[in-house]
């Protein structure tokens, strides 16, 4: 259940990225959806949010063999770019669906971040992230 708190924080982070991107010249709604997803993932790496997740994320700390060991998220620019494009596409897809029901932009971007994080957790993708990207 700890991942629900993480999902709330990811939702808030998504709104903050929306506020940042809303000052850009991008006015097309769909391009903005993609851009927010892309920037959210890409910037998260450079803000060390993924390294933080390696050490404190519910999927990573549930593996007790690494308990108390400091780990770092390791990736290369090409993988980071592909993952960011993927997240941008997921934001575009989910945002296009949710926009019909949620007109408030803050709530829309919060919901997208919250839902995606929760779904990734339930599908075990965060556990795979921990195994593949978190190194000692």
C-alpha positions as CSV (number, residue, x, y, z in Angstrom):
1,X,0.0,0.0,0.0
2,X,3.0,2.3,0.3
3,X,2.9,2.6,-3.5
4,X,-0.3,4.6,-3.2
5,X,1.6,7.3,-1.3
6,X,4.2,7.2,-4.1
7,X,1.4,7.5,-6.7
8,X,0.1,10.6,-4.9
9,X,3.6,12.1,-5.0
10,X,4.0,11.2,-8.7
11,X,0.6,12.9,-9.4
12,X,1.8,16.1,-7.7
13,X,5.1,15.9,-9.6
14,X,3.1,15.6,-12.8
15,X,1.1,18.8,-12.0
16,X,4.4,20.6,-11.3
17,X,5.7,19.5,-14.7
18,X,2.5,20.7,-16.2
19,X,3.0,24.1,-14.6
20,X,6.5,24.2,-15.9
21,X,5.5,23.2,-19.5
22,X,2.5,25.5,-19.5
23,X,4.9,28.5,-19.8
24,X,6.4,27.0,-23.0
25,X,5.2,28.0,-26.5
26,X,3.5,24.6,-26.9
27,X,-0.2,25.3,-27.1
28,X,-1.5,22.1,-28.8
29,X,-3.2,20.0,-26.2
30,X,-1.9,16.7,-27.5
31,X,1.6,17.8,-28.0
32,X,1.5,19.3,-24.5
33,X,0.3,15.9,-23.1
34,X,3.2,14.2,-24.8
35,X,5.7,16.8,-23.7
36,X,4.7,16.6,-20.1
37,X,5.1,12.8,-20.0
38,X,8.5,13.1,-21.8
39,X,9.8,15.9,-19.5
40,X,8.5,14.2,-16.4
41,X,10.5,11.0,-17.1
42,X,13.6,12.7,-18.5
43,X,13.8,15.3,-15.8
44,X,13.2,12.7,-13.1
45,X,16.4,11.0,-14.0
46,X,18.4,14.3,-13.8
47,X,16.8,15.2,-10.5
48,X,17.9,11.8,-9.2
49,X,14.3,10.7,-8.5
50,X,15.0,7.3,-10.0
51,X,18.0,6.9,-7.7
52,X,15.8,7.9,-4.8
53,X,13.3,5.2,-5.9
54,X,16.1,2.6,-6.1
55,X,16.8,3.3,-2.4
56,X,13.3,4.0,-1.0
57,X,10.7,3.0,-3.6
58,X,8.2,0.3,-2.4
59,X,9.1,-2.1,-5.2
60,X,12.9,-1.8,-4.5
61,X,12.9,-2.0,-0.7
62,X,10.6,-5.0,-0.7
63,X,13.6,-6.9,-1.9
64,X,15.3,-7.4,1.5
65,X,18.7,-8.5,0.1
66,X,19.4,-4.9,-0.6
67,X,18.1,-3.5,2.7
68,X,20.4,-0.8,4.0
69,X,22.6,-0.8,0.8
70,X,22.8,2.5,-1.1
71,X,22.1,2.0,-4.8
72,X,22.2,4.2,-7.8
73,X,20.0,4.2,-10.9
74,X,22.1,3.5,-14.0
75,X,21.1,4.1,-17.6
76,X,22.4,5.6,-20.8
77,X,21.0,8.6,-22.7
78,X,19.5,6.4,-25.5
79,X,17.6,4.2,-23.1
80,X,16.5,7.3,-21.1
81,X,15.3,9.0,-24.3
82,X,13.3,5.9,-25.4
83,X,11.7,5.5,-22.0
84,X,10.8,9.2,-22.0
85,X,9.2,8.9,-25.4
86,X,7.3,5.9,-24.1
87,X,6.1,7.8,-21.1
88,X,5.1,10.7,-23.3
89,X,3.1,8.4,-25.5
90,X,1.4,6.9,-22.4
91,X,0.5,10.4,-21.2
92,X,-0.9,11.2,-24.6
93,X,-3.0,8.0,-24.7
94,X,-4.3,8.2,-21.2
95,X,-4.7,11.9,-21.2
96,X,-6.8,11.8,-24.4
97,X,-9.1,9.3,-22.8
98,X,-9.4,11.1,-19.4
99,X,-9.8,14.5,-20.9
100,X,-13.4,13.6,-21.9
101,X,-14.2,13.1,-18.2
102,X,-11.8,15.5,-16.4
103,X,-11.8,19.1,-17.7
104,X,-9.7,20.6,-14.8
105,X,-6.1,20.5,-16.1
106,X,-4.5,20.1,-12.6
107,X,-6.7,17.2,-11.8
108,X,-6.1,15.7,-15.3
109,X,-2.3,15.7,-15.0
110,X,-2.5,14.5,-11.4
111,X,-4.7,11.7,-12.4
112,X,-2.5,10.6,-15.3
113,X,0.6,10.5,-13.0
114,X,-1.3,8.7,-10.3
115,X,-2.8,6.1,-12.5
116,X,0.3,5.3,-14.5
117,X,2.4,4.9,-11.4
118,X,-0.2,2.6,-9.8
119,X,-0.6,0.5,-12.9
120,X,3.1,0.2,-13.4
121,X,3.3,-1.0,-9.7
122,X,0.5,-3.5,-10.1
123,X,2.0,-4.9,-13.4
124,X,5.4,-5.4,-11.7
125,X,7.2,-3.0,-14.0
126,X,8.7,-1.1,-11.0
127,X,10.1,-4.4,-9.6
128,X,11.7,-5.0,-13.0
129,X,13.1,-1.4,-13.0
130,X,14.7,-2.2,-9.6
131,X,16.3,-5.4,-10.9
132,X,17.5,-3.8,-14.2
133,X,18.5,-0.3,-13.3
134,X,19.4,-0.1,-9.6
135,X,23.1,-1.0,-9.1
136,X,25.4,-0.8,-6.1
